[in-house]
Amino acid sequence: MSERWRRADPFVVDGLLALFCAVVTIATVVAVEPNDGPDLDAVGVVLLLGQTLPVAWRRRRPVLAWAVCGLAATIWGVAEFPDTVLDLGPLIVVFSVAAHCRRRTATVLGVATAAVIGLALLAAGDASAADVSFNFLVFGVAWALGENQRTRRAYTAELEEKAARLERSQAEQAERAAAQERSRIARELHDVVAHHVSMMVVQAEGGASVLEASPEQAAQAFDAIGAAGRQAMAEMRRVLGVLRDGGDGAAGRSPQPGLEAVVELVEGVRRAGLPVELRVEGRPRPLPAGLDLSAYRIVQEALTNALRHARAGQATVTVLYAEEHLELEVADDGQGPPADLAGGTPANGHGLVGMRERVALFGGELSVGDREGGGFAVVAHLPTRP
């Protein structure tokens, strides 16, 4: 019942309140009307209605309600009408002025109300000090309650605004996180597709060139193409799996590759026609999942560049486990990628840009360039401690 009352139209609620005030005020005046005094005539009823009915628009037009109610109450007070027992209308209007007007306006009207009450009591001539104190106390309490409600309403509105801003901020953070996740997935797909497609292209070109001279070698090349394609599809499904809910298919997906998978990666590059030597220095140890995956992708991208662009005859992959960092080096004897790829311009080469982003994510350093004595090298320094 109370919830329905709060959701009702404020004008309807205030209208019922004004009607209640009018009935109670008129009834009390009639009940205490002195036998030898003037009767409550039509003018008196109009003045009483003027003190109560403005309550109906106390929230929509509080200043107008105050003016009409105050005028009627002033005329009633100076005329020869019996005193009202309950000034419900004026009290509610004063409360509403303090609650719904601006503080400056409410203060001015509050002072004006006090002045009118004082002048009316003085004009009556028979008001005692107790009557004056009581009137000021009652109307002062009404004004203070209205001021308190206005303050509370402003505080609640401020809290709601803060909650709305927080919700908007959380939504923006969620959007940024989703965009970062999409960017990460795009980099993963680029690394996967670029590496395996490069191996497939190299194998296809080699297989076609030896198809007539050495059918067995050509068959091996085409088998390697099929294996690279299957592996590319498997890794693509694994990467895209992060977009799916963790349902029944989640258990069947293998984890993301790490440095342990570099051995298999090197074997695949060897099958593609580029001899690769793998060196592991230091004592291998478990790495954080993100760092482990990034290290694998850096080696993968560097070998992809050596396979596609460097025209290398051989390559060396060195993984150094130091005490506080991990160092990766992929060196070859080729000419290196084209200048636009080495520069990492987004328009022409995303591989080296992706490597730089991965290294920067962990506060590391990446060095890409020609080697002394010929060849090309990619060196990544990744801190393993925060």
Salt bridges, closest charged atoms under 4 A:
GLU3 OE1 - ARG6 NH2 2.51
ASP14 OD1 - ARG58 NE 3.16
ASP14 OD1 - ARG59 NH2 2.92
GLU147 OE2 - ARG103 NH2 2.84
GLU147 OE2 - ARG150 NH2 2.92
GLU158 OE2 - LYS162 NZ 3.74
GLU161 OE2 - ARG165 NH1 3.65
GLU161 OE2 - ARG168 NH2 3.52
GLU181 OE2 - ARG184 NH2 2.91
GLU188 OE1 - ARG297 NE 2.84
GLU188 OE2 - ARG358 NH2 2.66
ASP191 OD1 - HIS190 ND1 3.33
ASP191 OD2 - ARG358 NH2 2.82
GLU235 OE2 - HIS196 NE2 3.45
GLU235 OE1 - ARG238 NH1 3.98
GLU235 OE1 - ARG297 NH1 2.98
GLU267 OE2 - ARG270 NH1 2.63
GLU277 OE2 - ARG279 NE 3.21
GLU301 OE1 - HIS190 ND1 3.88
GLU324 OE2 - ARG385 NH1 3.56
GLU327 OE1 - HIS381 ND1 3.85
GLU357 OE1 - ARG187 NH1 2.89
